[in-house]
Amino acid sequence: MPNLSDDQKFDNHILFQRIELVFKPATRWQDCTMPLTNAEVVEKVMEEQGMFFDSPEQIILIMEEMRFLYELNEHNRKHYWLLNPA
């Protein structure tokens, strides 16, 4: 059975694959070459894979489901996704 909400165009596994074409997860700050804020993640995904996503919020929800790390930077007190380019 597909994993779709009522108004979702694509199954979650397709959306996971689309995000994996843009980012790979980092497991810690030391391994992260591309820490991005929510806005930066949405911008990058929409630029490269936007036709697959219904909204910016959907991108963040998929990132959370994929268990990408979203960590606090102690220096500037902002949260970042710990990512590497795909």
C-alpha positions, 0 to 999 in steps of 0.5 A: 500500500503506498505511503501517501497523504490525501493530497500527496503526489508521490509516495514517501520512498520516492521523496526519500530517493529525491532527497538522497540525490541532493544530500547524504546525512552526516553522523556528527559535526566533524563529518559534516561539510554542508550544515544547512538551516531549514530555509537553506535545505528547502531552497536547495531541494526545491532548486534540484528536485522541487517538482516532486514536493508539494510544499516546503513543509513536506521537505522538512517532514521527509528529512525528519522521517529520514532521521537526518540529524538536526543539531544546535550549533553552540557558537551561534545558537542556531539549528542546522541539518548535518549534511554532505553533498550527494 
